[in-house]
Amino acid sequence: MSAPTHACHAPGCNRLIQREHLMCPKHWYMLPDRLRRAINRNWRMRDHEAHAANCREAQDIILRQEPHAGGQDEDAA
């Protein structure tokens, strides 16, 4: 396993994750399966516009499930 290189992209989460991951496991598995598949597919296809839209949708989903996350940092774990 490679060393952590950046923070989770979920709003308010500062957990360090591997470079090739978008979110920490907690937030990744909060997303619907269809969106996780779309994020991975569009990343592999290098469809940057679709991938960016998927990421915005993912962040919106996290904010709806964790409304406090918008301005709060979680402890790095």
C-alpha positions in Angstrom: 0.0 0.0 0.0 1.4 3.4 -0.9 1.7 6.2 1.6 -1.3 8.7 2.0 -0.9 11.6 -0.3 -4.0 13.8 -0.1 -7.1 14.4 1.9 -10.5 12.8 1.2 -12.5 14.9 -1.2 -15.7 14.7 0.9 -16.7 18.1 2.3 -15.1 18.7 5.7 -13.1 15.4 5.7 -9.3 15.6 6.2 -8.6 11.9 6.3 -5.4 11.1 4.4 -5.9 8.6 1.6 -3.9 7.1 -1.2 -3.4 9.3 -4.3 -5.5 7.0 -6.6 -8.6 7.3 -4.3 -11.2 10.0 -4.4 -12.6 9.6 -0.9 -11.9 7.7 2.3 -13.8 4.4 2.6 -16.4 5.9 4.9 -17.4 8.5 2.4 -16.9 6.4 -0.7 -19.4 3.7 0.5 -22.0 6.4 1.3 -22.3 6.9 -2.5 -24.7 4.9 -4.6 -23.1 2.1 -6.5 -24.0 3.6 -9.9 -22.2 6.8 -9.0 -19.1 4.9 -7.8 -19.0 3.0 -11.1 -19.5 6.2 -13.1 -16.6 8.0 -11.2 -14.3 5.1 -11.9 -15.4 4.7 -15.5 -15.0 8.3 -16.4 -11.6 8.5 -14.6 -10.4 5.5 -16.7 -11.8 7.0 -19.9 -10.2 10.4 -19.0 -13.5 12.1 -19.5 -12.6 15.0 -17.3 -15.9 16.9 -17.7 -18.1 13.9 -16.8 -15.7 12.9 -13.9 -15.9 16.5 -12.5 -19.7 16.3 -12.7 -19.7 13.0 -10.9 -17.4 14.4 -8.2 -19.7 17.4 -7.6 -22.7 15.0 -7.4 -20.7 12.8 -4.9 -20.0 15.9 -2.7 -23.6 17.0 -2.8 -24.7 13.5 -1.6 -22.2 13.6 1.2 -23.5 17.1 2.2 -27.1 15.8 2.3 -26.1 12.9 4.5 -23.7 14.9 6.7 -25.0 18.5 6.7 -22.5 19.5 9.4 -19.6 18.5 7.0 -19.7 21.6 4.9 -17.6 23.7 7.2 -16.2 21.3 9.8 -13.0 19.2 9.6 -13.1 15.6 10.7 -10.1 14.3 12.6 -7.5 12.6 10.4 -7.5 8.8 11.0 
